[in-house]
Amino acid sequence: MGPADATADHAADEAAARRLLARAARAGRRRLLLPVLLGLAGTLAAIAQAWLVARLLAALLGLGPGAGWAELAGAGAFALLGLGLGLAQERAQQTAGEAAKARLREAAFARLIEAGPLDPRPVGERTALVVDRIEALEGYFSRWLPAAFLALLAPAAVALAAAMADPASGLILLGAGLLVPLAQGASGIGAAQAARRQFDALQRLSGRFLDRMRGLPTLVLFNRQEAEATRLGAVAQELRRRTMRVLRVAFLASAGMELIAAAALALLAIRHGAALAAAAGIPPGGAAAEALFVLLLVPAFFAPLRGFAAAYHERLAARGAAAALAPLLGEAQPDRPAPAPGLLLAEVPPQVTVTFQEVRLVYDPARPPALDGLSFRVLPGETLVLTGASGAGKTSVLRLLMGFARPDGGRIAINGRDVTLLRPSELRRLSAYVGQRAHLFRATLRENIRLARPEATEAQVEAAARAAGVMEFAGALPRGLDTLVGEGGWGLSGGQAQRVAVARAFLRDTPLVLLDEPTAHLDPGTEAEMWESLRRLCVGRTAIVASHARAARGGALRGARVLEIAAGRALGAARAAGA
Amino acid sequence: MRRDLARVLAELWRGHAGRLAGGAAVAVAAALLGLALLALAGLGVAGAGGQAALAGAGLVSGLAALALLRPLVPLRPLARYAERLLTHEATFRALADTRLWFFRRLAERLPAGLGLRRAGDLLGRLVADVEALDGLYLRALVPGAAALAAVLAIALLLGMLAPRLAAAVALPLALALLAPLALAPAAARAAAAAAASQGALRAAVVDPLTGLEDTLAANAEGRAAARLAEAGAALAAAQRRLAMRGALGGALGGLLVQAALLAALGWGLAAGPEGVAPALLALFLVVAAAETLGLMPRAGAALAAAAAAARRLFQAADQPPPVAEPAAPAPLPPRGHAIRIRDLRFAWAPDRPPVFEGLDLDVPEGARVAILGPSGSGKSTLAALLLKLAAPQGGRITLGGADLATLPAAAVRGRIACLTQDARLFDDTIAANLRLAAPEAEDAALWRALEAARVAELVRALPEGLETRCGEAGARLSGGQARRLALARALLSPAPVLILDEPAAGLDTETECEFLATLDAATAGRSVILIVHRLIGVERPTRILRLIGGRAIPATG
């Protein structure tokens, strides 16, 4: 990709990010209104308080008409009101952020699930996308958007109040206010890019840490933990540098803002200092109070702008996050994630016939196709064993039947109906699947089996556990089926974990059984026992088994048909196993 | 709470003390400059009002000092910018180091794997909990130092003019300064809940994505989404409570600052004409200090969040290591690498049946010992004991004459390499994965190892060859390919002792035969402990042992 393409890409990402944020903001419009209104009311309370304090001060200085304890009490009351409004505003902002966050997180997670196991990004990176990037969007809705609206409305109200006291002062404030966005904009050039890089660095850190942490034993046994710590340290330092780059922009914006505030204050002080000095000689009038009022309004004028500057990096962060999320969330309405296309299954048929006709599958156009015109048919009650070298296309057949991939040519039919018409999750309702290495979740054995069919009774779960041989080892554990296992099956051997997967398949009780080298990681003795259970699982169902030659040649699957495939094509017709 | 935070400062951030203190010092300077700016403005207004009757020698000298500061005053925005930059830089440096510390501790404490811990939760600790520590410095210590300086300066300056005015103004400000300490305990529960839900949320994403194939196969994606939404709602509720604590703190801060402001005015009203100038000065000083002190009580929630995060970090990092490093390492390195096991006794837990009850085993240098036995007979446990992933409850293991218990784990692992059943490929290139075993190995050595593991042809056929990325846990390769790469990695290791735990799993029969027949050549001169379910007759071991009933019995094939 040339640099021009990269620039165009960034521009497209930026535009997509803007659209994503705008859509999400529209969806939560009503929730955003409340904090803005409360903030505005707070500004009005501050104006009233400033007026009362100005009158008090003028009286103190002997420059104004009498004012005393009543004004003091009034100022105190408005101060309290302002604090109450501030509290309410914060609460309302929090709610607005929460709602937006929940909607977007749901949509992003659904997309990652849909993308399926073929998504090449490490889990840690995908997690950062759903957790950290979405959290970063919260600030956009709870702080930036209200602050941006308030930065327009509240200073205008203050400037108006100042102009009523002294038109020139109002104009000075207005001018200063107009300078603020200019300063922000100038310091923010290239900031979106910086924010995006910051998130990329965070994502890399998450991805790397999660991956390496899962393989800690491997690192430790090779004495490489220190080398990995150094590499991880480099990624962590990269995150620091990227974060500082974003913050530097935000700090510059704040500094610019403070300079403008100081200049405005100085201008007003010069203008009114002279007026006050003049007033000292003349009889008490309203002019001094008005001059003081204008001066006291300066903090109220800049408070919302200060909030704007403080929330500016939230906007940068959100832009960066949205740019990364936009490709994932696409143009879907974030409040209503579009359901995956495809038909629903009225009911699971009792038996299925699977037909492949000239099926083609291409993962990467640069490489030869994974399947290149594969045809076969499996009837109910029949077991088809696919054999062939690694990479021959055995797993691809199962992936297609699991809906993880869609064929690029040819036709796959179940009971004569094209499977691509079905929604992938519906397709999976037909089948039970045992892969090369089952993933066990951190839960009890019982819960891990129940995953396959949550509504199953205890008796059904236990029957499945017995059928798969889980009971044989669970019986020896102090807590039986209620023994807790760790993520990835910690506490169990590879063979025991696979048995849990087979128990899931028994419990699922579907007409189609898909097995992808379920014994690939097992020692030969355990393997033989596994095949015994698997053979019982396949009885009376349609079964497709990807397996290396040994199992197919041995008596593991007596009565099965064997189809050898190479380079995504069938080598000859299926023959009986053991032949 | 205080102990955890003190530990963060004293233990984790000690190396950054200079930078952190420097940042705080600049913050103090910026706060004092702000006070000077408005004190001068206040005097100007009072003077313009014709009430410049500011008597007293002390005050005059004080004001003279202030006048000297005048040229510095425009530096204030610059000082604020420098403060933010320096404090954040110092913080993020400290946080980056904290992440490293966390990883090192995990590697030290969990060498045998995560066990029952959730990977997603640990990721949350590394990312979110470490990040929450920033509140300790950025929102409590730095503003605290600036606020303390401001309160002291105000009390001093006003105290010279009118002690009672000084008391009336400084008291509410001092309360604001102390508020975080009073408010933090009340926010601690919400903070702990928020930190825990952060971890739970991450686990709710990591879990189904890691087992995505099984999740989808079970049609469990809806349940996973519901769990995520639930975790998200719990986090939002906790964050809302914590934010409310913060907002209440903010309101309290505002209230105290307003009280100081009104106290100054009230004092002016009560004192009459003489009080005008000091009251004005007080008013402007309070306005100057308002930003720093008004935000102080908010620091209570930030402190609570930082403390909760620190607690979670220490909780995970303070697990005792399964095998403590020797207090007094063996004086001499082991001579040679003969392994001798005598009367070994071991059980994984007191309530689990013992795995070994008096095991004796010898692996002389260069020997090729096959250890057989059904699953659960302790074959892999033996490997764990030899690699110091677990410590025996009785008996002795020696390596080259030195007791394993007196050798540092790294020294043992440098001499014994192991292909474990759960050997993992990382999301990196094939070359990088292989070089874990021998960082300096040249490409030719990598190819030799790949040949020996019968996977070279396959790697050669890949368009990117050795530079092909493996994906997480070898996800981009088939199971058999990944296992063979792990085998190649073990063979590449220069360690003189090699433990191969079911090296042929994932190989088909012919490849298995070929590999085991040539194992001699691949491991020439090294001791090999071959852990297998059964022998197929081509291995030519020098000894065959069968593990039965916690002992090793000599056997034949």
Interface residues (C-beta under 8 A of the other chain):
Chain A: V53 L56 L57 L60 L61 G62 L63 G68 W69 L72 A75 G76 A79 L80 G82 L83 G84 G86 L87 E90 R91 Q94 T95 E98 K101 A102 R105 E106 F109 A110 L112 I113 G116 P117 P120 P122 V123 G124 R126 T127 A128 V130 V131 D132 L202 L205 S206 G207 R208 F209 L210 D211 R212 M213 R214 G215 L216 P217 T218 L219 V220 L221 F222 N223 R224 Q225 E226 A227 E228 A229 L232 G233 A236 Q237 L239 R240 T243 M244 L247 R248 F251 L252 S254 A255 E258 L259 A262 L265 A269 G273 L276 A277 A280 P299 A366 R367 S390 G391 T395 M402 G403 F404 S425 R428 R429 S431 A432 Y433 G435 Q436 R437 A438 H439 L440 F441 R442 L451 A452 R453 P454 F473 A476 P478 L484 G486 E487 G488 W490 G491 S493 G494 G495 Q496 A501 R504 R508 E517 A520 H521 L522 D523 P524 G525 T526 H548 A549 R550
Chain B: L37 A41 G44 V45 A46 A48 G49 G50 Q51 P74 R76 P77 L78 R80 Y81 R84 L85 H88 E89 F92 R93 L95 A96 D97 R99 L100 F103 R104 L106 A107 E108 L110 P111 A112 G113 L114 G115 L116 R117 R118 A119 G120 L122 L123 G124 L126 V127 A128 L201 R202 V205 V206 D207 P208 L209 T210 G211 L212 E213 D214 T215 L216 A217 A218 N219 A220 E221 R223 A224 A225 L228 A229 G232 A233 A236 Q239 R240 A243 M244 G246 A247 L248 G250 A251 G254 L255 Q258 L261 L262 L265 G266 G268 L269 P273 V276 A279 L280 L283 V287 A290 D351 R352 P353 P374 S375 G376 S380 L387 L389 A410 R413 G414 A417 C418 T420 Q421 D422 A423 R424 L425 F426 D427 L436 A437 P439 L458 P463 G471 E472 A473 A475 R476 S478 G479 G480 Q481 R483 R489 S493 E502 A505 G506 D508 T509 V532 H533 R534
